[in-house]
Amino acid sequence: MASIDMQHRKGISTMDNPIGSLTADHDFVRQLFSSYRGTGDMRVKQEAAQRAMMLVEMHTDLEEQVFYPAVRQIDPGLVQHSLEEHREAKSLMSQLKGMQPNDAQFDRIFLQFASAVEEHLNDEEQKLFPEVQGAGLNMKELGAKMQTYEGNKVHEAASH
């Protein structure tokens, strides 16, 4: 898995603020979708689409491997719903990866992907994150696990 520049987190420490870190990822993905929608330049569209898909892939992996297992007991139904939304996004991404950005279907499917992801981000931010924050979890411990996982993934990517 390729690495993506995590500068968008602007000093938000995953260890100190895991939800803030996830929300910063969400904001960056929204910016990439906005860049894609706001231009007719195919190079800009291609770059925004590639970066958005890479970040969504890394972000969903982190949530599925670390965040969701840690918060599942708070609201199992909401976590299950989030996993279903991840499956939808992954399905659309797999279709997109088989296309060139100038393919006729790419724009339509990418916009469908962006809409599905944005709906998911809103669900997490409006429903799941507030529940997690109010549940009394050890957020430092969760953040440390997330940070370790991300560090391991970056190390794996660098060694390939």
Backbone as a chain_set.jsonl record, in Angstrom:
{"seq": "MASIDMQHRKGISTMDNPIGSLTADHDFVRQLFSSYRGTGDMRVKQEAAQRAMMLVEMHTDLEEQVFYPAVRQIDPGLVQHSLEEHREAKSLMSQLKGMQPNDAQFDRIFLQFASAVEEHLNDEEQKLFPEVQGAGLNMKELGAKMQTYEGNKVHEAASH", "coords": {"N": [[0.852, -1.172, 0.0], [0.631, 2.143, -0.887], [1.978, 5.144, 0.524], [0.432, 8.052, 1.929], [0.685, 11.531, 2.223], [0.386, 12.734, 5.433], [0.057, 15.306, 6.274], [-2.238, 16.8, 6.367], [-3.388, 16.532, 8.811], [-2.508, 18.464, 10.481], [-0.91, 18.721, 12.905], [-2.507, 17.357, 14.691], [-2.541, 14.94, 17.031], [-2.702, 11.511, 16.718], [-2.526, 9.83, 18.892], [-3.226, 11.435, 21.111], [-5.693, 12.419, 20.349], [-7.691, 10.578, 18.938], [-10.196, 10.639, 17.591], [-10.245, 13.211, 16.57], [-8.147, 12.992, 14.767], [-9.179, 11.099, 12.946], [-11.32, 12.623, 12.018], [-9.942, 14.724, 10.791], [-8.856, 13.329, 8.632], [-11.279, 12.803, 7.32], [-12.044, 15.427, 6.626], [-10.003, 16.092, 4.833], [-10.43, 14.242, 2.771], [-12.902, 15.17, 1.902], [-12.072, 17.65, 0.878], [-10.506, 16.782, -1.271], [-12.499, 15.556, -2.844], [-13.982, 17.823, -3.434], [-12.1, 19.265, -4.93], [-11.951, 17.573, -7.137], [-14.584, 17.729, -8.149], [-14.65, 20.41, -8.758], [-13.208, 21.138, -11.024], [-12.283, 21.094, -14.5], [-10.023, 20.142, -15.463], [-8.276, 17.419, -16.453], [-5.919, 16.318, -15.385], [-5.849, 17.345, -12.775], [-8.218, 16.26, -11.801], [-7.571, 13.518, -11.987], [-5.394, 13.323, -10.172], [-6.65, 14.148, -7.767], [-8.621, 12.165, -7.531], [-7.055, 9.798, -7.333], [-5.579, 10.312, -4.962], [-7.688, 10.61, -3.133], [-8.873, 8.059, -3.201], [-6.728, 6.513, -2.273], [-6.378, 7.536, 0.327], [-8.905, 6.971, 1.443], [-8.815, 4.193, 1.324], [-6.664, 3.61, 3.107], [-7.681, 4.766, 5.435], [-10.116, 3.378, 5.894], [-9.07, 0.864, 6.351], [-7.615, 1.289, 8.751], [-9.76, 1.969, 10.456], [-11.282, -0.423, 10.361], [-9.497, -2.359, 11.333], [-8.584, -1.429, 13.823], [-10.048, 0.795, 15.098], [-12.938, 0.282, 14.915], [-13.159, -2.389, 16.098], [-12.472, -1.672, 18.717], [-14.523, 0.005, 19.502], [-16.878, -1.289, 19.046], [-18.587, -2.461, 21.011], [-19.952, -0.29, 22.021], [-21.926, 0.595, 20.221], [-23.066, -1.731, 18.487], [-24.746, -2.032, 16.203], [-24.466, 0.365, 14.788], [-21.731, 0.286, 14.184], [-21.727, -1.973, 12.548], [-23.293, -1.004, 10.44], [-21.538, 0.958, 9.508], [-19.465, -0.674, 8.579], [-20.781, -1.905, 6.445], [-21.128, 0.311, 4.798], [-18.458, 0.788, 4.229], [-17.908, -1.492, 2.684], [-19.447, -0.935, 0.408], [-18.11, 1.365, -0.558], [-15.586, 0.245, -1.095], [-16.245, -1.55, -3.113], [-17.001, 0.185, -5.173], [-14.549, 1.501, -5.482], [-12.971, -0.619, -6.441], [-14.072, -0.988, -8.935], [-13.38, 1.467, -10.088], [-10.588, 1.327, -10.083], [-10.062, -0.331, -12.172], [-10.322, 1.208, -14.374], [-9.494, 3.9, -16.652], [-9.005, 7.362, -15.921], [-10.094, 8.913, -17.974], [-12.044, 7.314, -19.05], [-15.417, 6.805, -20.062], [-17.241, 6.003, -18.064], [-15.915, 6.519, -15.693], [-16.101, 9.09, -14.401], [-18.826, 9.205, -13.604], [-18.989, 6.969, -11.852], [-17.005, 7.638, -10.008], [-18.104, 9.946, -8.865], [-20.346, 8.821, -7.686], [-19.054, 7.184, -5.818], [-17.813, 9.226, -4.271], [-20.077, 10.491, -3.202], [-21.209, 8.377, -1.687], [-19.139, 7.934, 0.159], [-19.034, 10.43, 1.446], [-21.547, 10.462, 2.685], [-21.157, 8.389, 4.494], [-19.06, 9.481, 6.058], [-20.405, 11.616, 7.263], [-22.313, 10.165, 8.75], [-20.627, 8.857, 10.592], [-19.47, 11.072, 11.93], [-21.697, 12.401, 12.984], [-23.133, 10.498, 14.4], [-21.688, 8.05, 15.334], [-19.108, 8.972, 16.346], [-19.81, 10.914, 18.408], [-21.073, 9.152, 20.239], [-18.954, 7.457, 20.903], [-17.188, 9.269, 22.09], [-18.63, 9.907, 24.375], [-18.605, 7.591, 25.837], [-16.709, 6.916, 27.702], [-14.336, 5.579, 27.092], [-10.841, 4.71, 27.136], [-9.234, 6.996, 25.613], [-6.611, 7.717, 25.02], [-5.297, 5.254, 25.037], [-6.63, 3.973, 22.905], [-5.925, 5.747, 20.859], [-3.143, 5.364, 20.871], [-2.969, 2.714, 19.983], [-4.02, 3.034, 17.412], [-2.118, 4.783, 16.311], [0.199, 3.2, 16.399], [-0.574, 1.153, 14.633], [-0.876, 2.622, 12.229], [1.772, 3.503, 11.927], [3.091, 1.058, 11.556], [1.961, 0.302, 9.104], [2.897, 2.308, 7.389], [5.615, 1.77, 7.554], [5.65, -0.827, 6.439], [4.822, -0.198, 3.81], [6.946, 1.373, 2.981], [8.991, -0.456, 2.907], [8.456, -2.027, 0.75]], "CA": [[0.0, 0.0, 0.0], [1.41, 3.37, -0.961], [1.759, 6.071, 1.634], [-0.085, 9.367, 1.568], [1.163, 12.561, 3.131], [-0.601, 12.957, 6.486], [0.175, 16.695, 6.706], [-3.57, 17.374, 6.535], [-3.803, 16.425, 10.214], [-2.108, 19.739, 11.082], [-0.47, 18.621, 14.286], [-3.429, 16.585, 15.531], [-1.907, 13.682, 17.392], [-3.601, 10.365, 16.777], [-2.499, 9.269, 20.239], [-3.95, 12.303, 22.037], [-7.035, 12.754, 19.872], [-7.961, 9.676, 17.811], [-11.366, 11.071, 16.818], [-9.804, 14.391, 15.819], [-7.324, 12.495, 13.677], [-10.094, 10.521, 11.946], [-12.088, 13.733, 11.447], [-9.038, 15.43, 9.875], [-8.864, 12.524, 7.407], [-12.56, 13.055, 6.658], [-12.015, 16.769, 6.033], [-9.1, 16.07, 3.69], [-11.12, 13.522, 1.693], [-13.903, 16.108, 1.367], [-11.348, 18.631, 0.054], [-10.137, 16.111, -2.52], [-13.724, 15.431, -3.636], [-14.302, 19.17, -3.899], [-11.159, 19.564, -6.015], [-12.361, 16.769, -8.292], [-15.83, 18.289, -8.697], [-14.526, 21.822, -9.099], [-12.3, 21.403, -12.139], [-12.426, 20.351, -15.744], [-8.666, 19.72, -15.794], [-8.186, 15.969, -16.24], [-4.786, 15.998, -14.496], [-6.273, 17.656, -11.4], [-9.212, 15.23, -11.458], [-6.879, 12.246, -11.791], [-4.631, 13.411, -8.927], [-7.597, 14.182, -6.644], [-9.261, 10.844, -7.438], [-6.07, 8.835, -6.829], [-5.278, 10.605, -3.555], [-8.887, 10.323, -2.334], [-9.031, 6.607, -3.067], [-5.652, 6.009, -1.426], [-6.674, 7.908, 1.707], [-10.072, 6.199, 1.883], [-8.35, 2.822, 1.528], [-5.883, 3.571, 4.346], [-8.559, 5.15, 6.538], [-11.038, 2.271, 6.171], [-8.254, -0.204, 6.929], [-7.372, 1.666, 10.14], [-11.009, 1.848, 11.205], [-11.702, -1.825, 10.452], [-8.547, -3.166, 12.089], [-8.31, -0.919, 15.168], [-11.076, 1.644, 15.699], [-14.231, -0.4, 15.082], [-13.128, -3.424, 17.146], [-12.38, -1.039, 20.041], [-15.762, 0.73, 19.856], [-18.041, -2.102, 18.651], [-19.51, -2.698, 22.117], [-20.716, 0.928, 22.306], [-23.113, 0.554, 19.358], [-22.773, -2.739, 17.456], [-25.509, -1.791, 14.983], [-23.855, 1.481, 14.061], [-20.461, -0.203, 13.644], [-22.073, -2.855, 11.429], [-23.718, -0.124, 9.349], [-20.313, 1.567, 8.976], [-18.765, -1.707, 7.806], [-21.516, -2.065, 5.188], [-20.791, 1.469, 3.971], [-17.094, 0.538, 3.751], [-17.99, -2.479, 1.59], [-19.94, -0.227, -0.775], [-17.024, 2.215, -1.054], [-14.549, -0.631, -1.649], [-16.756, -2.084, -4.373], [-16.884, 1.258, -6.167], [-13.117, 1.711, -5.737], [-12.437, -1.696, -7.273], [-14.502, -0.676, -10.306], [-12.602, 2.613, -10.564], [-9.19, 0.933, -10.3], [-9.977, -1.006, -13.459], [-10.607, 2.18, -15.439], [-8.677, 5.1, -16.809], [-9.835, 8.527, -15.576], [-10.806, 9.457, -19.132], [-13.113, 6.402, -19.448], [-16.721, 7.444, -19.966], [-17.922, 5.652, -16.812], [-15.122, 6.873, -14.514], [-16.643, 10.265, -13.709], [-20.095, 8.83, -12.979], [-18.737, 6.062, -10.728], [-16.263, 8.359, -8.976], [-19.048, 10.822, -8.162], [-21.144, 7.915, -6.848], [-18.133, 6.851, -4.728], [-17.669, 10.405, -3.415], [-21.345, 10.675, -2.488], [-21.321, 7.304, -0.695], [-18.147, 8.18, 1.213], [-19.464, 11.611, 2.211], [-22.655, 10.033, 3.545], [-20.537, 7.602, 5.564], [-18.335, 10.392, 6.943], [-21.415, 12.326, 8.045], [-22.856, 9.21, 9.728], [-19.652, 8.678, 11.669], [-19.283, 12.3, 12.697], [-22.924, 12.817, 13.668], [-23.696, 9.424, 15.233], [-20.736, 7.169, 16.014], [-18.085, 9.672, 17.122], [-20.335, 11.426, 19.683], [-21.288, 8.026, 21.152], [-17.642, 7.003, 21.365], [-16.644, 10.282, 23.004], [-19.379, 9.888, 25.623], [-18.643, 6.24, 26.405], [-15.712, 6.729, 28.749], [-13.201, 4.754, 26.663], [-9.518, 5.286, 27.302], [-8.928, 7.502, 24.276], [-5.153, 7.671, 24.826], [-4.956, 3.879, 24.688], [-7.132, 3.762, 21.552], [-5.073, 6.538, 19.973], [-1.826, 4.716, 20.784], [-3.128, 1.541, 19.111], [-4.183, 3.529, 16.045], [-0.844, 5.334, 15.872], [1.093, 2.061, 16.163], [-1.039, 0.494, 13.415], [-0.511, 3.48, 11.099], [3.227, 3.457, 11.796], [3.444, -0.236, 10.963], [1.546, 0.314, 7.695], [3.836, 3.176, 6.666], [6.873, 1.019, 7.491], [5.438, -1.89, 5.44], [4.783, 0.396, 2.475], [8.298, 1.86, 2.651], [9.896, -1.589, 2.676], [8.074, -2.735, -0.489]], "C": [[0.893, 1.229, 0.0], [1.066, 4.272, 0.215], [1.178, 7.369, 1.098], [0.377, 10.342, 2.632], [0.062, 12.879, 4.153], [-0.517, 14.38, 7.044], [-1.188, 17.329, 6.977], [-4.046, 17.323, 7.985], [-3.343, 17.627, 11.038], [-1.787, 19.633, 12.569], [-1.42, 17.897, 15.216], [-2.782, 15.235, 15.788], [-2.956, 12.576, 17.458], [-3.674, 9.826, 18.198], [-3.327, 10.121, 21.202], [-5.407, 12.52, 21.641], [-7.398, 11.864, 18.682], [-9.161, 10.11, 16.965], [-11.034, 12.318, 16.009], [-8.97, 14.0, 14.611], [-8.192, 11.903, 12.565], [-10.886, 11.626, 11.252], [-11.223, 14.546, 10.483], [-8.914, 14.665, 8.556], [-10.143, 12.787, 6.614], [-12.535, 14.405, 5.933], [-11.145, 16.798, 4.786], [-9.745, 15.342, 2.505], [-12.18, 14.433, 1.065], [-13.246, 17.16, 0.477], [-10.963, 18.026, -1.29], [-11.361, 15.932, -3.416], [-14.121, 16.783, -4.222], [-13.388, 19.587, -5.047], [-11.562, 18.833, -7.286], [-13.586, 17.402, -8.966], [-15.638, 19.684, -9.275], [-13.637, 22.142, -10.28], [-12.7, 20.589, -13.365], [-11.077, 19.806, -16.194], [-8.499, 18.243, -15.446], [-7.02, 15.585, -15.33], [-5.154, 16.239, -13.034], [-7.279, 16.61, -10.932], [-8.523, 13.905, -11.136], [-6.118, 12.243, -10.466], [-5.57, 13.378, -7.713], [-8.244, 12.815, -6.445], [-8.289, 9.822, -6.847], [-5.782, 9.058, -5.352], [-6.472, 10.281, -2.667], [-9.041, 8.825, -2.133], [-7.952, 6.02, -2.161], [-5.939, 6.32, 0.052], [-7.866, 7.123, 2.241], [-9.66, 4.756, 2.173], [-7.588, 2.694, 2.853], [-6.772, 3.816, 5.563], [-9.523, 4.009, 6.894], [-10.29, 1.101, 6.802], [-8.003, 0.065, 8.419], [-8.644, 1.502, 10.981], [-11.388, 0.385, 11.414], [-10.783, -2.658, 11.343], [-8.386, -2.717, 13.543], [-9.518, -0.209, 15.789], [-12.391, 0.899, 15.942], [-14.19, -1.526, 16.115], [-13.116, -2.823, 18.56], [-13.698, -0.404, 20.478], [-17.031, -0.081, 19.57], [-19.059, -2.243, 19.769], [-20.37, -1.476, 22.429], [-22.012, 0.939, 21.505], [-22.855, -0.432, 18.222], [-23.506, -2.501, 16.142], [-24.907, -0.687, 14.135], [-22.51, 1.077, 13.46], [-20.732, -1.114, 12.453], [-22.505, -2.039, 10.209], [-22.496, 0.531, 8.688], [-19.538, 0.572, 8.126], [-19.449, -1.946, 6.463], [-21.224, -0.903, 4.248], [-19.362, 1.34, 3.428], [-17.111, -0.439, 2.579], [-18.463, -1.819, 0.297], [-18.827, 0.63, -1.389], [-15.93, 1.367, -1.708], [-14.981, -1.213, -2.993], [-16.63, -1.042, -5.489], [-15.415, 1.528, -6.503], [-12.553, 0.618, -6.64], [-12.875, -1.505, -8.727], [-13.634, 0.434, -10.894], [-11.16, 2.225, -10.884], [-9.003, 0.216, -11.626], [-10.191, -0.078, -14.642], [-9.523, 3.24, -15.525], [-9.572, 6.302, -16.496], [-10.574, 9.145, -16.761], [-11.862, 8.503, -19.687], [-14.461, 7.073, -19.195], [-17.405, 7.197, -18.617], [-17.195, 6.156, -15.562], [-15.754, 8.009, -13.718], [-17.925, 9.915, -12.961], [-19.854, 7.958, -11.749], [-17.959, 6.778, -9.625], [-17.202, 9.278, -8.191], [-19.984, 10.011, -7.26], [-20.326, 7.504, -5.615], [-18.032, 8.021, -3.749], [-18.926, 10.624, -2.581], [-21.517, 9.63, -1.387], [-20.362, 7.535, 0.466], [-18.573, 9.369, 2.066], [-20.63, 11.278, 3.145], [-22.116, 9.257, 4.754], [-19.824, 8.518, 6.567], [-19.313, 11.15, 7.845], [-22.025, 11.423, 9.113], [-21.898, 9.044, 10.905], [-19.579, 9.912, 12.559], [-20.521, 12.689, 13.518], [-23.46, 11.771, 14.635], [-22.636, 8.678, 16.033], [-19.743, 7.933, 16.893], [-18.633, 10.263, 18.421], [-20.594, 10.31, 20.705], [-19.971, 7.554, 21.746], [-17.072, 7.991, 22.385], [-17.352, 10.267, 24.352], [-19.332, 8.565, 26.366], [-17.602, 5.985, 27.486], [-14.569, 5.797, 28.384], [-11.897, 5.472, 26.981], [-9.047, 5.724, 25.913], [-7.427, 7.509, 24.004], [-4.717, 6.273, 24.4], [-5.404, 3.566, 23.261], [-6.255, 4.502, 20.547], [-3.704, 5.913, 19.791], [-1.897, 3.5, 19.87], [-3.242, 1.969, 17.642], [-2.856, 4.042, 15.488], [0.156, 4.216, 15.562], [0.72, 1.368, 14.856], [-0.633, 1.305, 12.181], [0.99, 3.439, 10.854], [3.699, 2.168, 11.159], [3.101, -0.275, 9.479], [2.489, 1.165, 6.852], [5.172, 2.449, 6.496], [6.777, -0.102, 6.445], [5.508, -1.337, 4.032], [6.177, 0.839, 2.045], [9.237, 0.713, 2.33], [9.53, -2.388, 1.425], [8.557, -2.019, -1.707]], "O": [[1.814, 1.331, 0.811], [-0.005, 4.164, 0.813], [1.409, 7.735, -0.054], [0.447, 9.999, 3.812], [-1.052, 13.247, 3.782], [-0.969, 14.633, 8.161], [-1.281, 18.294, 7.736], [-5.008, 18.002, 8.344], [-3.76, 17.78, 12.187], [-2.334, 20.373, 13.386], [-1.167, 17.827, 16.418], [-2.511, 14.48, 14.854], [-3.961, 12.692, 18.159], [-4.737, 9.415, 18.661], [-4.058, 9.575, 22.029], [-6.255, 12.776, 22.495], [-7.415, 12.331, 17.543], [-9.137, 9.961, 15.743], [-11.497, 12.462, 14.878], [-9.08, 14.615, 13.55], [-7.968, 12.173, 11.385], [-11.1, 11.573, 10.041], [-11.722, 15.013, 9.458], [-8.871, 15.273, 7.486], [-10.105, 12.971, 5.398], [-12.951, 14.511, 4.779], [-11.491, 17.444, 3.796], [-9.616, 15.782, 1.363], [-12.336, 14.462, -0.156], [-13.796, 17.525, -0.561], [-11.08, 18.679, -2.326], [-11.269, 16.137, -4.627], [-14.547, 16.867, -5.374], [-13.841, 20.19, -6.02], [-11.52, 19.399, -8.379], [-13.619, 17.585, -10.183], [-16.371, 20.096, -10.173], [-13.336, 23.311, -10.52], [-13.356, 19.552, -13.27], [-10.995, 19.09, -17.192], [-8.573, 17.864, -14.277], [-7.127, 14.617, -14.576], [-4.815, 15.44, -12.161], [-7.203, 16.131, -9.801], [-8.846, 13.251, -10.144], [-6.186, 11.269, -9.717], [-5.312, 12.662, -6.745], [-8.397, 12.36, -5.312], [-8.662, 9.062, -5.953], [-5.744, 8.105, -4.575], [-6.304, 9.741, -1.574], [-9.308, 8.37, -1.021], [-8.233, 5.124, -1.365], [-5.76, 5.462, 0.916], [-7.836, 6.657, 3.38], [-10.107, 4.167, 3.157], [-7.841, 1.773, 3.629], [-6.63, 3.155, 6.592], [-9.719, 3.712, 8.073], [-10.818, 0.426, 7.685], [-8.161, -0.83, 9.249], [-8.6, 0.96, 12.086], [-11.773, -0.006, 12.516], [-11.247, -3.566, 12.034], [-8.083, -3.539, 14.408], [-9.958, -0.571, 16.88], [-12.897, 0.891, 17.064], [-15.1, -1.619, 16.939], [-13.684, -3.401, 19.487], [-13.967, -0.285, 21.673], [-18.137, 0.394, 19.826], [-20.262, -2.157, 19.524], [-21.424, -1.618, 23.048], [-23.074, 1.256, 22.04], [-22.473, -0.029, 17.123], [-22.945, -2.744, 15.073], [-24.846, -0.793, 12.91], [-22.186, 1.483, 12.344], [-20.029, -1.032, 11.446], [-22.124, -2.351, 9.081], [-22.429, 0.644, 7.464], [-19.013, 0.929, 7.072], [-18.778, -2.165, 5.455], [-21.088, -1.099, 3.04], [-19.091, 1.737, 2.295], [-16.405, -0.235, 1.591], [-17.943, -2.108, -0.781], [-18.631, 0.616, -2.604], [-15.408, 1.734, -2.761], [-14.165, -1.349, -3.904], [-16.205, -1.354, -6.602], [-15.072, 1.755, -7.663], [-11.737, 0.905, -7.517], [-12.124, -1.827, -9.648], [-13.204, 0.356, -12.045], [-10.577, 2.732, -11.842], [-7.889, 0.164, -12.148], [-10.238, -0.529, -15.787], [-8.746, 3.442, -14.593], [-10.77, 6.265, -16.775], [-11.579, 9.83, -16.57], [-12.515, 8.823, -20.68], [-14.621, 7.819, -18.229], [-18.073, 8.086, -18.089], [-17.79, 6.215, -14.486], [-15.922, 7.904, -12.504], [-18.087, 10.295, -11.801], [-20.461, 8.192, -10.704], [-18.216, 6.556, -8.442], [-17.092, 9.369, -6.969], [-20.367, 10.476, -6.186], [-20.848, 7.481, -4.5], [-18.152, 7.832, -2.539], [-18.841, 10.911, -1.387], [-21.928, 9.963, -0.276], [-20.732, 7.352, 1.625], [-18.479, 9.311, 3.292], [-20.683, 11.768, 4.273], [-22.565, 9.45, 5.883], [-19.968, 8.349, 7.778], [-19.073, 11.304, 9.043], [-22.232, 11.853, 10.248], [-22.308, 9.086, 12.065], [-19.621, 9.811, 13.785], [-20.399, 13.24, 14.612], [-24.163, 12.11, 15.586], [-22.672, 8.671, 17.263], [-19.555, 7.583, 18.058], [-17.983, 10.13, 19.458], [-20.362, 10.499, 21.899], [-19.881, 7.283, 22.944], [-16.538, 7.588, 23.418], [-16.738, 10.582, 25.371], [-19.955, 8.427, 27.418], [-17.621, 4.93, 28.12], [-13.897, 5.272, 29.272], [-11.861, 6.698, 27.082], [-8.527, 4.919, 25.14], [-7.013, 7.324, 22.86], [-3.876, 6.12, 23.515], [-4.654, 2.964, 22.492], [-5.887, 3.951, 19.51], [-3.155, 5.923, 18.689], [-0.99, 3.273, 19.068], [-2.648, 1.358, 16.754], [-2.511, 3.771, 14.338], [0.878, 4.288, 14.567], [1.596, 1.032, 14.06], [-0.115, 0.754, 11.211], [1.433, 3.35, 9.709], [4.6, 2.176, 10.32], [3.862, -0.823, 8.682], [2.84, 0.789, 5.733], [5.785, 2.503, 5.43], [7.704, -0.304, 5.661], [6.159, -1.912, 3.16], [6.546, 0.697, 0.879], [10.183, 0.885, 1.562], [10.233, -3.337, 1.079], [8.322, -2.476, -2.825]]}, "num_chains": 1, "name": "protein.A"}
